[in-house]
């Protein structure tokens, strides 16, 4: 398993930084975002360090598949019973802040606002 010594998400995977975990298995880790943008806001990450979705390849398919396959179950368990949104920000233009591939799972009891702000 590859890891980056300076990556905050790798530090969470290694247990060096605490996180409020909701799921963990051999391939992925899911935990609450420390700056939630919705009543339910989880981050789901592969345990192996993959900087961006650009860097993912078929060697990562099991972790990526598990991330998507568990999103609904995790969202529902955390209170998003009537729908949720999945977002993977990639690169500078995609507003990726942490360069360890991660998926946001957002939801709650009420509908979420517009996904993208309209350009003027």
Backbone as a chain_set.jsonl record, in Angstrom:
{"seq": "XXXXXXXXXXXXXXXXXXXXXXXXXXXXXXXXXXXXXXXXXXXXXXXXXXXXXXXXXXXXXXXXXXXXXXXXXXXXXXXXXXXXXXXXXXXXXXXXXXXXXXXXXXXXXXXXXXXXXXXX", "coords": {"N": [[0.855, -1.176, 0.0], [0.64, 2.154, -0.907], [1.677, 5.292, 0.442], [1.66, 8.735, 1.477], [3.834, 10.623, 3.262], [3.303, 13.255, 4.063], [0.641, 13.756, 3.553], [-2.576, 14.66, 4.616], [-4.84, 12.969, 4.603], [-3.655, 10.457, 4.332], [-2.394, 10.403, 6.784], [-4.632, 10.226, 8.433], [-5.588, 7.695, 7.653], [-3.446, 6.157, 8.625], [-3.848, 6.502, 11.319], [-2.713, 8.616, 12.663], [-3.899, 11.08, 12.819], [-6.924, 11.927, 14.306], [-10.251, 10.889, 13.334], [-13.761, 11.009, 12.762], [-14.92, 8.172, 12.163], [-17.011, 6.327, 9.897], [-17.016, 4.102, 8.386], [-14.798, 1.45, 7.639], [-12.639, -0.567, 5.804], [-10.494, -2.99, 4.205], [-9.809, -1.592, 1.913], [-10.943, 1.007, 1.766], [-11.79, 4.095, 3.519], [-14.177, 5.84, 5.383], [-15.372, 8.896, 6.633], [-16.574, 11.599, 8.748], [-16.727, 14.888, 7.413], [-14.7, 17.587, 8.494], [-15.467, 20.163, 8.058], [-18.41, 20.494, 7.471], [-20.687, 20.782, 4.734], [-23.3, 20.254, 4.511], [-26.071, 18.693, 6.271], [-25.478, 15.929, 6.309], [-22.315, 15.017, 5.618], [-19.904, 13.33, 4.348], [-16.601, 12.026, 3.861], [-15.101, 9.875, 1.609], [-12.478, 7.765, 1.106], [-9.797, 6.18, -0.738], [-7.599, 3.832, 0.785], [-5.047, 3.626, -0.137], [-2.613, 5.916, -1.365], [-3.669, 8.03, -3.78], [-3.242, 10.688, -5.737], [-5.086, 12.282, -7.397], [-8.182, 11.997, -9.29], [-7.371, 11.889, -11.901], [-5.038, 10.4, -11.653], [-5.866, 7.87, -11.033], [-6.245, 4.416, -11.899], [-6.777, 1.215, -13.512], [-5.734, -0.434, -11.558], [-6.762, 0.542, -9.259], [-9.41, -0.06, -9.185], [-10.954, -1.711, -7.453], [-11.048, -0.343, -4.956], [-12.185, 2.117, -5.818], [-14.617, 1.229, -6.857], [-15.804, 0.194, -4.53], [-16.047, 2.54, -3.066], [-18.096, 3.941, -4.457], [-20.114, 1.971, -4.41], [-20.746, 1.75, -1.697], [-21.655, 4.258, -1.013], [-24.451, 4.955, -0.992], [-25.511, 3.354, 1.112], [-23.994, 4.314, 3.31], [-24.733, 7.051, 3.299], [-27.491, 6.86, 3.814], [-27.466, 5.631, 6.387], [-26.396, 7.718, 7.86], [-28.344, 9.644, 7.803], [-29.353, 10.693, 5.406], [-31.908, 10.014, 3.966], [-33.522, 10.399, 1.766], [-32.184, 10.863, -0.586], [-29.024, 11.95, -1.999], [-25.872, 13.547, -2.732], [-22.981, 12.972, -4.695], [-19.662, 13.916, -4.964], [-16.624, 14.367, -6.667], [-13.925, 16.214, -6.559], [-11.478, 17.351, -8.786], [-8.215, 18.254, -9.335], [-6.903, 21.63, -9.913], [-8.807, 23.269, -11.323], [-11.094, 21.888, -10.707], [-11.362, 22.488, -8.061], [-10.021, 20.978, -6.106], [-8.883, 20.45, -2.884], [-7.413, 18.87, -1.062], [-4.876, 16.792, -1.979], [-5.378, 13.926, -2.285], [-7.157, 11.471, -3.549], [-10.598, 11.77, -3.078], [-14.025, 11.326, -2.168], [-16.893, 13.208, -1.801], [-19.803, 12.808, 0.081], [-22.875, 14.033, 0.264], [-25.815, 15.098, 1.935], [-29.077, 15.095, 3.477], [-31.979, 15.891, 5.468], [-33.434, 17.729, 3.966], [-33.808, 19.055, 0.577], [-30.792, 19.634, -1.273], [-28.98, 22.615, -2.154], [-28.459, 24.331, -5.354], [-26.25, 22.58, -7.558], [-24.105, 23.675, -9.002], [-22.941, 26.996, -9.139], [-24.443, 29.48, -11.104], [-22.908, 30.871, -13.937], [-22.144, 34.26, -14.575]], "CA": [[0.0, 0.0, 0.0], [1.443, 3.367, -0.947], [1.266, 6.338, 1.357], [2.437, 9.959, 1.398], [4.12, 11.016, 4.643], [2.788, 14.591, 4.359], [-0.778, 13.85, 3.183], [-3.465, 14.627, 5.793], [-5.701, 11.79, 4.556], [-2.804, 9.303, 4.648], [-2.204, 10.432, 8.24], [-5.875, 9.703, 9.018], [-5.564, 6.247, 7.406], [-2.451, 5.553, 9.53], [-4.249, 6.717, 12.706], [-1.942, 9.714, 13.252], [-4.849, 12.168, 13.023], [-8.234, 11.311, 14.568], [-11.383, 11.18, 12.466], [-15.009, 10.367, 13.168], [-15.092, 7.166, 11.119], [-18.302, 5.666, 9.746], [-16.765, 2.823, 7.718], [-13.421, 1.146, 7.29], [-12.325, -1.936, 5.412], [-9.107, -3.069, 3.746], [-9.585, -0.738, 0.746], [-11.434, 2.389, 1.886], [-12.126, 4.673, 4.815], [-15.191, 6.897, 5.291], [-15.439, 9.647, 7.885], [-17.257, 12.886, 8.68], [-15.925, 16.054, 7.038], [-14.562, 18.507, 9.627], [-16.143, 21.406, 7.671], [-19.559, 20.002, 6.713], [-21.443, 21.696, 3.88], [-24.671, 19.752, 4.544], [-26.256, 17.911, 7.499], [-24.674, 14.722, 6.124], [-21.166, 15.31, 4.756], [-18.877, 12.319, 4.572], [-15.522, 11.864, 2.9], [-14.784, 8.467, 1.386], [-11.157, 7.785, 0.475], [-9.062, 4.914, -0.81], [-6.51, 3.802, 1.769], [-3.812, 3.845, -0.876], [-2.502, 7.313, -1.786], [-3.865, 8.361, -5.189], [-3.393, 12.137, -5.61], [-6.291, 12.82, -8.032], [-8.872, 11.05, -10.157], [-6.492, 11.755, -13.061], [-4.01, 9.405, -11.35], [-6.473, 6.556, -10.816], [-6.192, 3.512, -13.048], [-7.458, -0.051, -13.243], [-5.224, -1.015, -10.321], [-7.535, 1.119, -8.156], [-10.835, -0.265, -9.424], [-11.668, -2.291, -6.308], [-11.311, 0.732, -3.996], [-13.118, 3.074, -6.414], [-15.922, 0.573, -6.912], [-16.341, 0.127, -3.162], [-16.433, 3.904, -2.686], [-19.418, 4.214, -5.028], [-21.092, 0.97, -3.992], [-21.143, 1.97, -0.303], [-22.116, 5.635, -0.804], [-25.868, 4.987, -0.616], [-25.674, 2.773, 2.452], [-23.432, 5.242, 4.294], [-25.576, 8.248, 3.325], [-28.74, 6.505, 4.491], [-27.182, 5.408, 7.808], [-26.078, 8.987, 8.509], [-29.52, 10.508, 7.828], [-29.775, 11.158, 4.077], [-32.809, 8.934, 3.588], [-34.302, 10.716, 0.565], [-31.284, 11.271, -1.656], [-27.725, 12.503, -1.625], [-25.026, 13.954, -3.846], [-21.605, 12.494, -4.658], [-18.793, 14.845, -5.695], [-15.176, 14.148, -6.642], [-13.227, 17.371, -7.112], [-10.206, 16.902, -9.357], [-7.3, 19.29, -9.81], [-7.104, 23.046, -9.596], [-10.069, 23.749, -11.886], [-12.152, 21.193, -9.972], [-11.309, 22.958, -6.671], [-9.528, 19.965, -5.178], [-8.09, 21.077, -1.829], [-6.492, 17.863, -0.534], [-4.459, 15.968, -3.112], [-5.562, 12.493, -2.057], [-8.48, 11.233, -4.122], [-11.655, 11.606, -2.087], [-15.39, 11.506, -2.632], [-17.805, 13.827, -0.847], [-21.178, 12.308, 0.089], [-23.629, 15.107, 0.928], [-27.262, 14.915, 1.957], [-29.754, 15.515, 4.695], [-33.427, 15.743, 5.396], [-34.005, 18.676, 2.992], [-33.062, 19.107, -0.685], [-29.582, 20.435, -1.321], [-29.043, 23.747, -3.079], [-27.963, 24.027, -6.705], [-24.932, 21.948, -7.551], [-23.112, 24.622, -9.495], [-23.407, 28.375, -9.239], [-24.548, 29.912, -12.503], [-21.938, 31.882, -14.37], [-22.794, 35.498, -15.03]], "C": [[0.899, 1.236, 0.0], [0.822, 4.431, -0.053], [2.166, 7.547, 1.138], [2.604, 10.476, 2.825], [3.503, 12.355, 5.025], [1.298, 14.765, 4.085], [-1.673, 13.705, 4.421], [-4.357, 13.388, 5.79], [-4.897, 10.514, 4.797], [-2.548, 9.234, 6.148], [-3.444, 9.921, 8.959], [-5.921, 8.189, 8.843], [-4.612, 5.556, 8.378], [-2.801, 5.736, 11.005], [-3.481, 7.822, 13.406], [-2.797, 10.94, 13.537], [-6.208, 11.521, 13.257], [-9.278, 11.752, 13.547], [-12.597, 10.449, 13.012], [-15.408, 9.402, 12.047], [-16.512, 6.601, 11.108], [-18.162, 4.321, 9.032], [-15.266, 2.678, 7.48], [-13.328, -0.318, 6.903], [-10.91, -1.931, 4.843], [-8.788, -2.096, 2.617], [-9.936, 0.734, 0.947], [-11.69, 2.779, 3.336], [-13.143, 5.777, 4.567], [-15.312, 7.559, 6.653], [-16.153, 10.971, 7.65], [-16.276, 13.989, 8.292], [-15.866, 16.999, 8.231], [-15.181, 19.876, 9.33], [-17.372, 21.044, 6.835], [-20.297, 21.117, 5.957], [-22.914, 21.303, 3.802], [-24.824, 18.962, 5.843], [-25.522, 16.566, 7.472], [-23.556, 15.117, 5.167], [-20.039, 14.368, 5.151], [-17.797, 12.436, 3.507], [-15.217, 10.379, 2.818], [-13.496, 8.446, 0.573], [-10.618, 6.37, 0.289], [-7.941, 4.958, 0.221], [-5.154, 3.993, 1.109], [-3.79, 5.303, -1.349], [-2.591, 7.414, -3.307], [-4.132, 9.866, -5.181], [-4.703, 12.7, -6.178], [-6.972, 11.72, -8.828], [-8.1, 10.871, -11.464], [-5.485, 10.616, -12.872], [-4.555, 8.006, -11.12], [-6.368, 5.717, -12.09], [-6.861, 2.197, -12.645], [-6.924, -0.771, -12.015], [-6.019, -0.546, -9.106], [-9.027, 0.785, -8.236], [-11.579, -0.862, -8.235], [-12.008, -1.213, -5.286], [-12.338, 1.718, -4.554], [-14.525, 2.492, -6.497], [-16.579, 0.498, -5.544], [-16.808, 1.504, -2.696], [-17.842, 4.212, -3.193], [-20.475, 3.244, -4.514], [-21.586, 1.191, -2.565], [-21.73, 3.358, -0.048], [-23.573, 5.694, -0.342], [-26.124, 4.465, 0.777], [-25.171, 3.73, 3.53], [-24.276, 6.494, 4.42], [-26.858, 7.978, 4.105], [-28.53, 6.341, 5.99], [-26.943, 6.719, 8.557], [-27.219, 9.993, 8.449], [-29.97, 11.082, 6.497], [-30.677, 10.085, 3.462], [-33.524, 9.166, 2.261], [-33.432, 11.257, -0.562], [-30.015, 11.896, -1.132], [-26.983, 12.877, -2.894], [-23.629, 13.401, -3.614], [-20.77, 13.433, -5.522], [-17.344, 14.394, -5.542], [-14.547, 15.351, -7.333], [-11.852, 16.91, -7.588], [-9.407, 18.089, -9.876], [-7.699, 20.698, -9.438], [-8.468, 23.554, -10.084], [-11.259, 23.119, -11.163], [-12.196, 21.546, -8.495], [-10.915, 21.867, -5.685], [-8.612, 20.642, -4.172], [-7.049, 20.116, -1.246], [-6.16, 16.917, -1.681], [-4.258, 14.51, -2.699], [-6.988, 12.277, -2.535], [-9.501, 11.031, -3.008], [-13.003, 11.944, -2.698], [-16.208, 12.12, -1.5], [-19.174, 13.167, -1.016], [-21.964, 13.317, 0.926], [-25.119, 14.826, 0.854], [-27.835, 15.431, 3.256], [-31.244, 15.374, 4.53], [-34.086, 16.648, 4.35], [-33.187, 18.661, 1.705], [-31.85, 20.03, -0.588], [-29.762, 21.582, -2.313], [-28.51, 23.356, -4.449], [-26.546, 23.491, -6.662], [-23.842, 22.912, -7.982], [-23.712, 26.012, -9.538], [-23.438, 28.742, -10.722], [-23.526, 30.986, -12.792], [-22.685, 33.098, -14.882], [-22.057, 36.065, -16.215]], "O": [[1.813, 1.344, 0.817], [-0.388, 4.46, 0.172], [3.297, 7.411, 0.671], [1.616, 10.736, 3.513], [3.205, 12.576, 6.199], [0.748, 15.83, 4.362], [-1.541, 12.744, 5.178], [-4.612, 12.81, 6.846], [-5.41, 9.577, 5.41], [-2.489, 8.147, 6.723], [-3.329, 9.252, 9.987], [-6.258, 7.47, 9.785], [-4.93, 4.487, 8.901], [-2.118, 5.179, 11.865], [-3.582, 7.96, 14.625], [-2.458, 11.748, 14.401], [-6.612, 10.65, 12.486], [-9.197, 12.841, 12.978], [-12.474, 9.401, 13.645], [-16.13, 9.764, 11.117], [-17.133, 6.419, 12.155], [-19.077, 3.498, 9.067], [-14.568, 3.642, 7.165], [-13.866, -1.193, 7.582], [-10.197, -0.939, 4.996], [-7.617, -1.799, 2.379], [-9.298, 1.61, 0.363], [-11.791, 1.941, 4.232], [-12.984, 6.566, 3.635], [-15.349, 6.892, 7.686], [-16.318, 11.411, 6.512], [-15.143, 14.025, 8.773], [-16.872, 17.195, 8.912], [-15.397, 20.666, 10.249], [-17.38, 21.263, 5.624], [-20.496, 22.221, 6.465], [-23.692, 21.95, 3.101], [-23.824, 18.596, 6.459], [-25.005, 16.119, 8.496], [-23.821, 15.508, 4.031], [-19.331, 14.577, 6.135], [-18.053, 12.89, 2.392], [-15.089, 9.706, 3.84], [-13.423, 9.03, -0.509], [-10.941, 5.469, 1.063], [-7.395, 6.027, 0.495], [-4.216, 4.474, 1.744], [-4.832, 5.859, -1.693], [-1.708, 6.947, -4.026], [-5.165, 10.289, -4.662], [-5.362, 13.506, -5.521], [-6.411, 10.641, -9.018], [-8.17, 9.804, -12.075], [-5.123, 9.943, -13.838], [-3.784, 7.051, -11.024], [-6.4, 6.24, -13.204], [-7.439, 2.09, -11.563], [-7.606, -1.643, -11.477], [-5.957, -1.166, -8.044], [-9.819, 1.293, -7.442], [-12.749, -0.536, -8.032], [-13.137, -1.166, -4.796], [-13.261, 2.114, -3.843], [-15.508, 3.187, -6.236], [-17.784, 0.715, -5.42], [-17.828, 1.627, -2.019], [-18.684, 4.692, -2.434], [-21.599, 3.645, -4.215], [-22.728, 0.853, -2.251], [-22.254, 3.606, 1.038], [-23.889, 6.415, 0.605], [-26.875, 5.07, 1.542], [-25.839, 3.935, 4.544], [-24.517, 6.962, 5.533], [-27.258, 8.775, 4.954], [-29.32, 6.849, 6.785], [-27.249, 6.824, 9.745], [-27.089, 11.092, 8.988], [-30.896, 11.892, 6.468], [-30.269, 9.348, 2.564], [-34.076, 8.227, 1.688], [-33.903, 12.028, -1.398], [-29.936, 12.318, 0.022], [-27.421, 12.556, -3.999], [-23.147, 13.362, -2.482], [-21.122, 13.713, -6.667], [-16.891, 14.081, -4.442], [-14.631, 15.486, -8.553], [-11.152, 16.176, -6.89], [-9.865, 18.833, -10.744], [-8.691, 20.929, -8.746], [-9.196, 24.199, -9.329], [-12.309, 23.746, -11.025], [-12.983, 20.966, -7.747], [-11.412, 21.832, -4.559], [-7.669, 21.333, -4.557], [-5.92, 20.523, -0.97], [-7.052, 16.315, -2.28], [-3.16, 13.955, -2.753], [-7.925, 12.847, -1.975], [-9.295, 10.219, -2.106], [-13.1, 12.746, -3.626], [-16.213, 11.612, -0.379], [-19.645, 12.991, -2.14], [-21.752, 13.443, 2.132], [-25.623, 14.369, -0.172], [-27.163, 16.114, 4.029], [-31.716, 14.797, 3.55], [-35.192, 16.353, 3.896], [-32.01, 18.3, 1.722], [-31.881, 21.061, 0.084], [-30.606, 21.513, -3.206], [-28.155, 22.2, -4.682], [-25.74, 23.902, -5.827], [-22.77, 22.952, -7.378], [-24.866, 26.184, -9.931], [-22.557, 28.353, -11.489], [-23.308, 31.893, -11.989], [-23.721, 32.982, -15.537], [-22.448, 37.106, -16.744]]}, "num_chains": 1, "name": "protein.A"}
